[in-house]
């Protein structure tokens, strides 16, 4: 069991600012290991593919409990390639949630599919299985060929893309039950959930996210729990045919050099980034455990603060707290107060996707997804990360309590 560090600056008269995320300290601590990756690449000219990529892919597959990992250029690439390889056809509908980063729906659109939404569960902010069932039963019909068809759009519904938001697993058993009933592909958006675990009643065991659906997409953007020093992503799957096709898609559709079975993309994971990720992967379990300890201390300190709701944690999940997100009635004023007192925070996500200008053509007005819209105006992401200290958490919590008690 790890313990949170004490802050050596906590005796200052003017406390040091608390960043939303500290990306400097972990890299300084691993500086020599990370620089050695670059030296190795220089000595071997192994910049694309090769040993560093293969070693990382094997280790991350084992970490996730899957047979295959395919490194790609970004989390968006990962989700797009997974959908294409899963057989999603142009004009098919893929159902996801409106409270996610736009990369989720960009990947759906770029795969040729049409994104559509269902609302989220109020306690978790993840896809609500009851809303998904209602979507299928009221807005869709099974045609004579056994396909699930959207009544108004006249298009087949082919995929479900649950998002493990903030590092908290979605209710995968119930979502998989629905997907199997209607013969739908399930691709997990695990871009915020490296190492999160879910207890499957279907299989009577704990499973890592990334090993539950037909495939899963991971982002290794620098701020993730497992982050590269640049852009990077990966797909995990247990399906050998799917893995083989994604390897082709990421590399211009090549089965072997200059033999192109399909048109693909330039979506490879750089070997240097793979080497960096391999170094960091050794530390990820400890980093995730420190995030859980931070969340536990936040919960303890904020649990009785009036008007503040701390994150819900189901006994069937082990979140990894990519983000620690509270609900506060006067969110904007609280964020301003914290900033004035040297505490940086974030908003994830203040404008739901269905209300973004780029999706205006979907004709989904305010009120279409009330749970998502309510959460968007109340959620506030607090400082989180493995270098956060006990005294920093106490200071953030004390400021929040002082604010809400003064209202």
N, C-alpha and C positions, 0 to 999 in steps of 0.2 A: 504494500500500500504506500503510495507516495504522499507527501505532505506539501502543502503550499508554502512557498518561500515567504519569509518576512521581507518587508520593503526596507532597504538600508537608508532610504531618504525620508522615512516617516517621522523623523524627529525635526525636520525643517520647519521653520516658522511658516513659510509659504510652501505648501505641498507641491511637488512636481506635477505637471499635467498627466492625466491618465489617458493614453491613446486607446482608440477603439480596438486596434489590433497591433501588436508589436511584431513586425516582421524582421526587425534588425537583430535582436538578441539571438534567436535560434540560428540564424545564418552565421553570426559571429562565433557561436559555440561550435559550429560544424565547419568552420572556414577551411581548415586544412583538408578535411575529407572531401569537401566540395571542390576545392581547387585541384585536388588530385584527379578528380574525374576529368577535368578539362585537360590536365597534363597528359592523361592516358589517351584522350582523343587526339591530341596533337601528335603524340608519338606514333600512333597507329593510323592516323587519318580516318578513323572510324567515326564518321559524322552522321551517316545514315545507315540504319539497320545494324547488323553485327551483334557482337557479344553483349554489349551493355544493354541493348534493347531486349535481347532474348532473355537475359538474366532477370531484368526487371519484370518482363511479362510473366515469366514462370513464378517469380516470388509473389507478385501481386495476385495472380490466380490462386495460389495456395492461401494467401492471406484472406481472400474472399470466399474460399471454399468452392471454387469453380475449376473446371478442367482447362479453360482457355481464357487468356487475356490478350487483347489486341491493342497495342498502343497506337494512338492517333494524335492529330494535331491539336485538338481542343475537346472540351466537353460537348460543344455543339456538333462537331464532327462525329463524336461518338454516338450521340443520339440519332443524328441523321443517318449515319451508316447502318446502325442497328435496325432502324425502321425499313430502310431500303432492302437490306439483306433478309429481313423477315417477310418480305413479299408484299409490303404495302404498295398499292398501285396508285397512280395519279388519279385524283378525284375521290379516293377513299377518305373516310372521316376517322380521325384519331381523337379520342376524348381525353382531356386533361383538366387541369384546374386553372382558374384565372389569377391565383395569387402565387405566381412563380416568376422567375426572371424570364425575360422574353426569349432567351435561347431555347427554352422548351418548345415554344410554338414556332419559332423560326425554323428549328430542325424539322418539325412536322411539315411545315409549308415547303421547305427546301427539298424534302423527300417526295414532294408532289402531292401530299395529302392535304386535307382540310382540317384545321384545328377546330374543336368545339369544346365546350366547357360544362362541368357540373360543379356545384358549390362544395364547400369544404365542411368538415366537422368543426364545430365551434371550439371544442376543447383542444384539438390537436392542430388545426389549420391544414390538415391533410385531406385528401380526397375522401368524401363521405360515401361509403358503400350504399347507404340507403338512397342518397341522391342519384347515384349511378344506376341503381335498380329502377328508380322512378323514371330516369331518362330513357332507359331501354323499354320500359313497359308503356310509357305514355307518348314518347316521341318517335318510336321505331316500330317496325313490323318485320316479321320473318317472311321472306318471299318463298315462292315455290321451289327455288333452288337451295333453300335453307340458309340464305344470307340474311343478316340483320340489316335492314334498310331504314334510313331516316325518312320519315313520312314526308316532310316538307321539302327537304333538299333532294330527295330521290337518289341519294348516294349510299353505298354500302358503308356501314360502320365496321372497321376492321381492326382497330387497335385501341388499347387503353394505356395511357402513360401516367402512372402515379408518380408523384414527386415526394421524396423523403425530405420534407422541408425542415430546414434548420438543423439537420442531422438526426431527425426523429422519424423512425420507420412508419410508413403508412400501414393500414390494416390489410395486409396482403392476403391473408386467408380468404376473407370475404370478397375481395376484389378478384382473386383468382377463381373463386367459385362462380362468380358472374361471368367472367371472361370465358371459362370453360363451357358454361351453359350456352353461350352464343358463339363459340368457336372464334374467339378474338385473340390477337397477339397482345402480350403484355411486355412492355419494355419499361424497366424501372429508370426513372431519372434519379440517380444516386449521387448527383454532382455535389451535394452538401453532406454526404453521409458515409464517408470512408470509415469502415469498421463498425458501424452501427449494427445492432443485432435485433432479431425479431423471433419470438417463440411461435413456431408454427404448430397449431393443433392438428393440422392435416398430417404433418410428418412427426409430430411429438418430439420436436427437437428445436434447439436454438439455431438460427441461420443468420449468416451475415447478409446484409443487403448487397445486391449484386449477384446473389445466387438463387434468387427466389422466382423471378419472372423468366421469360424465355431468353432475355438478354438485359443488360443494364449498362447505362452510360455514366462514366465518371469524368469529372473535370479536375485537373490539377493546376488550375489557376493559382498564382502565388498565395492568395489569401485563404485557400482551402486548408482543411486539417492536414492533408497531404498535398503540398503545393510544390510545383516546379519553380525554377527561376526564369519563368517565361510562360508561354502557352503550352498546354499539353492536356491529353485526355486518354481515355481507354474504354473499351467495351469488354465486359465479362460475360461469359456464357458457358453452358455445358453442352451446347449443340455443335458438333464438329463441322457440319456442313455450313452452319451460320458463321462460325469462326473463319472457315476457309473463304467464304464469300466476302466477309468484311476485310480480310487481308488483301484480297484483290481490289476491292473498292477503294481502299486507302492508297493504293499504289497504281493508279491509272488503269485499273482493270486487268493487270498482268497476272497470268497464271505462272509465267516465267518471263525473264527479261525479253522485251520486244515481242511477246506473244500475248495479245490483248483479247480476252474472251468477251469482255464487256467494256463499255465506257465507264471509267471510274473518276477518281478525284486525286489530287495531290494532297493527301491528308495523313502523312506519316508523322510519327513521333520521332523527333530528333534524338540521336543516340546520347548526346550530352545531357539532355533533359531526362532521359531514361536513367542515366547513371546517377544524376542528382536525386531523382525520386527513389532509386534503390537505396542510397545512403539514408535518406529521410525515413523510408519505410521501416527501418530497424527501430526508429524512435517513436513511430506512430502509436503503438499501444500505450506507451508511457504518456505521450502527449494527450491522447484521448482520455486517459484516466485522470490527468490533471484538470482537463476541462470538466469532467464529471464532478470533481471535488470543488471546483469553482462554482458550478451550478448548485451543488448542495449547500455551500455556504451562502450564496445569494438567496436560495430558498429559505434558509433558516433566518436570515436577516430581514427579508422582505415579506415573509409569510403572513405577518400581522399588520402590514402597512395598509391603512384604509384606502380603498380604491385602486389597489395594485393587485393584479392577478399574475402569479408566477407560472412558468410552463408546466403543463400537465405531463406526467410521465406514467404511462401504462405499465403495469407489472409484466406485460408481455413484450416490452421493448427495453433495449439498452441504448439510449441515444448517445451521440458523441458531441452534441452541443457545438456544432459549427457556429451557431449563433445562440445567444441566450436572450430570449425575447419576452418582455413583460407586456401586460396590457394596462394602460393608464387612461383614465377618462380625460384628463387635461394633458394629453401627450405632448402637444407642441410647446406648451408653456413649460412642461417638465424638461423637455429637451433643451430649451433655451436656458433654463436655470442651471442645468448640469454643465452646459457649455460655458456659462459665465463663471462657473466654479472649477473650470479646468478639466472637465470630463467629456471626452468625445463619445458620441453615440451614433447609431445608424437607423435608417428606416428601410425595412424590407417587408413589403413593397408598398409605397404610399399611393400608387395609382394602379388598380387592378388592370390586367391585360385587356379585358373587354371594354374598358373605358379609355384605352390609349388611342390616339389619333390614327395609328396605322391599322387598327381593327374597326374603324368606324363603319366600314361596309358590312360588318356582321350584324349591325342594327340591334345591338344589345344595350338597352338604356340603363341608366342608374336604377338600382332596385332589382336588376335581373339576378344578381347573386348576393343576397343581403348579408349572409354571414361573412363572406369575403370583404364586402364593402365596409361593414362595421369594423372588422379587424384592421383594415387598412388605415383607418383614422385613429386607432388606439394603440397599435403595436409599436414598441420601441426596443431596439437592439442595444443591449448594454455591452461594455467592454468585456471581451472574452478571449481566452487563449492560454496556452500552457505556461507562459511567463507571468501571468497575472498573479499578484501577491495577495496574501491574506489581508494586509492593511489597505490595499487598493480596493478590494471588494468591500471591506467594511466602510471605507470612506464613501464609495459610490452609494452603498445602501443607506448610510446615515443621511446623505444629502437627499435621497429620494424620500426617506421617511420625514425629514424636516420639511420638505416641500409639501407632501400630501397632508401632513398634519396641520400645516398652516393654511390650508384651503378652507 
